[in-house]
Amino acid sequence: MPASTEALALAAWVVAKADAHGLPFIVIDKVHAQVVAFTADGAVRATTPALLGAARGDLSPPGIGTLKLAQITPAMRTTPAGRFEVGFGADLGPHDVLWIDYDAAISLHRVVTSNAAEHRLQRLATPSVADNRISYGCINVPVRFYEGVIQPLFRPANGIAYILPETPAFGSLIAHIEAHPHPR
């Protein structure tokens, strides 16, 4: 799967502006339902399809990270857009996750297959992005990608995640980052 034009354009900007501060980074392209992993110098390490939040939108509802899963309505299940400092941590089970927004309970993790009726592995395997919207907001990736790309890339030094917006209301991610500077 080739990286989307949008992901590559953002990566070029990240490198030109040194926005990732010498850390590896990922670009999550919600429109194309893919994750593109980059080394600190901006080289594409790998690309994979991803499962995303079931609802379209670019903002996490306030307080969503404090809710029980049963309290999260379908409209609240968004994958937020933005720039996030990421790092590994524990989930509720035996596995680690790459936390993207801990307060909103958004992480990138191995694909969850506990509910066979959701057909998550099959969704990842289809060429269509229409069936990749199923999660509560987290980004699900194939186990092989998580363990073979994400863990080795981010384990030593954490990194940055850029999640491209999918709605016109959010606007350009680059404009958003430039309007909300982060400390270096």
C-alpha positions in Angstrom: 0.0 0.0 0.0 1.6 3.3 -1.0 1.5 6.2 1.3 -1.1 8.8 0.5 -0.1 12.1 -1.2 -1.5 13.9 1.8 0.6 11.9 4.3 3.8 12.5 2.2 3.1 16.2 1.9 2.6 16.5 5.7 5.8 14.5 6.3 7.8 16.8 4.0 6.5 19.8 6.0 7.4 18.0 9.3 10.9 17.5 8.1 11.3 21.0 6.6 10.1 22.6 9.9 11.8 20.1 12.2 8.4 19.8 13.8 9.1 16.3 15.2 12.3 17.5 16.9 14.4 14.6 15.7 11.9 11.9 16.7 10.2 9.3 14.6 6.7 10.1 13.6 3.5 8.6 12.1 0.9 10.2 9.9 -2.6 8.8 10.3 -4.6 9.6 7.2 -8.3 9.0 8.1 -9.6 9.7 4.6 -7.4 6.9 3.2 -7.6 4.8 6.4 -3.9 4.3 6.7 -1.0 4.8 9.0 2.4 5.8 7.5 5.4 5.4 9.8 8.5 7.7 9.3 12.0 7.6 10.6 13.2 10.8 12.4 14.7 12.0 9.1 11.4 11.6 7.2 12.0 8.3 5.4 9.0 6.1 5.0 9.5 3.1 7.2 6.1 1.4 6.3 2.5 1.9 5.5 -0.5 -0.1 6.6 -4.3 0.1 6.5 -6.0 1.0 9.8 -9.3 0.8 11.5 -10.5 4.1 12.9 -13.3 5.6 15.0 -16.7 4.7 13.8 -17.9 8.3 13.6 -16.5 10.9 11.3 -15.1 14.0 13.0 -11.9 15.6 14.1 -12.5 16.4 17.8 -12.9 14.1 20.8 -15.9 14.9 22.9 -15.0 16.6 26.2 -14.5 14.1 29.0 -14.8 11.0 26.8 -11.8 9.4 28.4 -13.6 9.3 31.7 -16.7 7.4 30.3 -17.3 3.7 30.4 -17.5 2.1 26.9 -21.3 1.6 27.4 -21.7 5.3 27.8 -20.0 6.3 24.6 -22.6 6.8 21.9 -21.9 6.0 18.2 -21.6 9.8 17.4 -18.9 10.1 20.0 -16.6 7.5 18.5 -14.2 9.8 16.6 -10.5 9.7 16.0 -9.3 13.2 16.7 -7.1 15.2 14.3 -4.0 17.0 15.4 -0.4 16.7 16.6 0.2 14.4 19.5 3.3 13.5 21.5 3.1 9.7 21.8 4.5 7.0 24.1 4.0 3.5 25.1 1.9 2.5 28.1 -0.4 -0.2 29.4 -3.9 -0.9 28.3 -6.6 -2.7 30.3 -5.2 -6.1 29.3 -1.8 -7.7 28.9 -0.6 -5.6 26.0 1.0 -2.3 25.5 -0.4 0.5 23.4 1.0 3.6 21.8 -0.9 6.3 23.7 -1.8 9.2 21.4 -4.2 11.1 23.7 -4.3 9.5 27.1 -6.9 11.9 28.5 -9.3 11.0 25.6 -8.4 7.3 25.8 -7.1 7.3 22.2 -4.2 5.0 21.3 -2.8 3.1 18.4 -2.7 -0.7 19.1 -2.8 -4.1 17.7 -6.1 -4.9 16.0 -8.7 -6.1 18.5 -10.3 -9.3 17.4 -12.3 -10.3 20.5 -15.7 -9.7 18.8 -15.7 -11.9 15.8 -18.9 -10.3 14.5 -17.0 -7.1 13.8 -14.7 -8.8 11.2 -11.8 -6.5 12.0 -9.2 -8.5 10.3 -11.3 -8.8 7.2 -11.9 -5.1 7.2 -8.2 -4.4 7.3 -7.7 -6.7 4.3 -10.3 -5.1 2.0 -9.2 -2.5 -0.6 -12.1 -0.3 0.4 -11.8 2.3 3.2 -15.5 2.4 3.7 -15.5 -0.5 6.1 -12.5 0.7 8.2 -14.7 2.8 10.6 -15.4 0.5 13.5 -13.5 1.5 16.7 -14.4 3.8 19.6 -11.8 6.2 18.3 -8.5 4.2 18.7 -6.4 3.3 15.7 -6.2 -0.5 15.1 -3.4 -1.8 13.0 -2.2 -5.3 12.0 -0.2 -7.1 14.7 2.7 -7.5 12.3 2.8 -3.7 11.7 2.5 -2.9 15.4 5.2 -5.3 16.6 7.5 -5.0 13.5 7.3 -1.3 12.9 5.7 0.7 15.7 7.4 -0.9 18.6 11.0 -0.8 17.2 10.5 2.8 15.9 9.0 4.3 19.1 10.3 2.1 21.9 13.6 3.9 22.3 12.4 7.5 22.3 8.7 7.9 21.8 7.7 10.2 19.0 5.0 12.3 17.4 1.6 11.3 15.8 0.0 13.6 13.2 -3.6 12.7 12.5 -4.9 14.4 9.4 -8.4 16.0 9.6 -11.3 14.7 7.6 -13.7 17.6 7.9 -13.5 21.1 6.4 -14.4 22.6 9.8 -11.1 21.5 11.2 -9.1 23.1 8.4 -5.5 22.4 7.6 -3.5 20.5 10.1 -0.4 22.5 9.3 -2.3 25.8 9.9 -3.6 24.3 13.2 -0.1 23.3 14.3 1.3 26.7 13.4 -1.6 28.5 15.2 -1.0 26.4 18.3 2.8 26.2 18.8 4.2 23.4 21.0 7.3 23.8 23.2 10.5 22.6 21.7 
